[in-house]
């Protein structure tokens, strides 16, 4: 019989500290974390499509932050696995910097199909949309190109898979802004975010899953977080929200 395990949540400040310690203390750089996140996202996308992505149309919506970088990694893996992937960026390539720019450069070298959000642009038909527009630090209504991409996503009939948190959802307080993504599934990273305990945010997430980005157990101990060892049996962990608590079956 599967064992139910309580999973702690982390605040925005705690997640920022996890990211900082991984880089500054454990020398796990951002590109490594991004690769772990993006590959896990591609794996969940494949699962949602019945375990086969060859010749399946997928649209990846990528912001210019680290969340977008994870989406670009997922796009690369899905392309390599034979999917028909259209990548829609929130800005032209010149606006991307750091690790997300590196991921975009790889896709450009591969000749991947790239576009960016422009007025009047419409999404092509797809079997799945991947939302990698905004990360976990949102504090108000999405604006500018991010808002445009969210509205484009909501106009599609395809199910949406969000990375870390649905874009337009405050993962700290659990508020949902306008507009926001209504995801069929969400792959959150390292540990689930505190806001996911709230009913509105939990509903926007759809089916919630957890992926490992490589954070050492000692890092969680250093921060006083009692993080269970969840990934010994599976790369992706399904989570359930019950009575304001998050649970995993392992």
N, C-alpha and C positions, 0 to 999 in steps of 0.2 A: 504494500500500500504506500502511496506517495506521502511524504511528510510535508506538512505545512510549516513554513519558516517565516517568521516576521522579518520584514525588510525595513531598515531605517530609511528616513528621507533626509535630504540635505537642503539647506538654505542656499540662496544665491551666493552669499558670502562664503559659506563652507565650500561650495563647488569651485569658486574662484581660488580659494586656498588650496584645494586639491590640485587644480591645474598648476598653480604656482609651485607647489612642492614637487610635483612630478618633474617639472623642468629644472628647478634650481637645486633641489636636493638629490633627486634620484636620476637626474640627467636623462630622463625620458622626454625627448623633444616633441614639439607640437606636431611635426610631420608623422612621427610614430603613432601618437594618439589619434590623429586624423585618419591614418591608414586603418587602424583597428576599428574606429567608428564606421568608416565608409564601407569596409568589407563586411562588417556585421549588418549594415543597412542593406547591402546588396543581397546577402544571404536571406534576410527576412523578406525582401521583395520577391526573391525566387520562391520561397515557401508560400507566400500569398498567391503566387501564380501557379500553384500546384506542383512545384518542384522542377519546373522547366521554363526557361526564359528564351530559348532559341526562337528567333523570329517574332517575339512578342513585342508590341509597341509600348514603350515606357517613356514618360516625360519626367525630366528632373528639373525642378525649379530651385535655383541656387542663388542665395544672397552672396554678398562680398565679404562676409565675416567667416569665422571658423566653422560655423554651422554649414554655411555654403560650401566650404572646403570639403567637409565630410560628404556632402551630397555629390560633389564632383568626383571624389574617390569612388563612391558607389556607381556613378555613371561609367567610370572606366572599367570597373569589374564587370558590370552588366554588358557593356560593349564587347569585352573580351569573351564573355560567355555566350555571345551570339544574339543578344537582344537588339531590337531596333530602338535606339535611344536618341531622343531629342533633348538637348540641354538648353534651358532658357535661363540666362543670367539676369540679375537685377540691374546690372550696369555693363557697359562695354568692357572688354578685357583690360584696357589701360587703367581702369579704376580699381582693379584688384591688387592687393599688396600681400607680402609675406607668404605664409604657407598656402592660403587659398590661391594666390597668383601662381605659385608653383604647380598646384594641381591643375589649374587652367592651362598652363603652358604644356603640361603632359598631354592633355586632351587635344590641344591645338596641333601638337606634333603627330598625334595619331590620326589627325584629319576628322575628328569627331564633329558631328553636326551641332553648331553653336548658334544661338540667337540671344537677343536680350529684349527685355520688356520695353515695348514701345506702344504709344497710343494707337488703338485700332488693331493691334496684333491679336490673333486668335490661336488658341492651343490646337495642335493636331489631335485627332482621335488617339486614344491610348487605352491599354488594358489596366494601367496603373500610373498614378501620379506620385512622385516623391517630392515632399515638401522639406526643403533645406534652406528656407528663406531667412528665418530669424532664430537666434539661439535662445538661451535660457534667461537673458537679462532684460527682457522687454518690460517697460514701465508705463506705456500708454498706447493709444491707438496707433497702429502702423500707418506710416506716411510714405509718400513718394513711390518709387518703383516697387518697394516691398508690398505696399498696399495694392498696387496694380497686379502683382503676381498672385496675391491671395485672392483677389477678385476673379482673376482668370481661373485659378484652381477651383474656386467655388462654382464657376460656370460649367465645369466639366462633369460628365456623368461617371467618370472613372473613380474608383476608390482611391483614397489618398493615404499614403504612408508618410508620417512625419518623423523627422529626426530630432531627438531629445525632447522637444515639446512642440505641439502644433503652433504654427506661426499665428500670432495674435492672442496667445494665451500667456498670462503672467504666471510663470511656473513657481514664483515665490509665494504669492498670496492666493493664487487659484482663481483670479479674476479672468474673465474673457472680454476681450476688447472687440471693437468693430473696425474693420472686418476681422474674422478669425477663421482659421481652418477647422473644419469638422473632419477629423481623421477617422479612417476605418481602423487604423492601427498606428501606434507610436512606439518608436524604439528609443528609450531613454538611456543615458550613458552613465557608467560608473555606479551611481545610486539614483533612485527616483527623487524627484524634486518635491519639496514640501507642499507646494500648491496642488499637487495631484491628489491630496487627501480631500480636497473640496469637490462637491458634486459637479459643479459647472465645468471645472477643468478636467475632472475624470471623464465626464461625458464627451468633451471635445477630443480627448485622447483616443477614444475607441479602445480596442484591445491593446493593453499596455505590455510592453516587453522591455527587458533589461539586457544590455550588452556590456562586456568588459572592455575598458580602454587601456588596461595594463597597470592600474593603480596597485602598488604593493600593499599587502595586509599591514605592514608596519606603518605605512602612511596613515591609514585609518586609525590605527592605535594611537599614533602621535596626536591626532585631532580628537581623540576620545570618542570615536564613532565605532560602535559594535557592529561591524559589517560581517555578516556570515559568509562563509566560503561557498558560493553558489555555482561556480562554473566548472566544478570537477566532473560533472556529467553532461553538460550541454553548453554550447556557445551562447545560446539565447535563452533567457528565462522568462516565462510568462508570469505576469503579476496580476493580482486581483486586489481591488479596493473594497474593503468591507468595514463598515462602521468607522470610517475615517482612518483605518489602518491599511498598510500594504502587506500582502502576503505572497510568497512564492511557493510553488510545489516542487520539491526536489526528491 
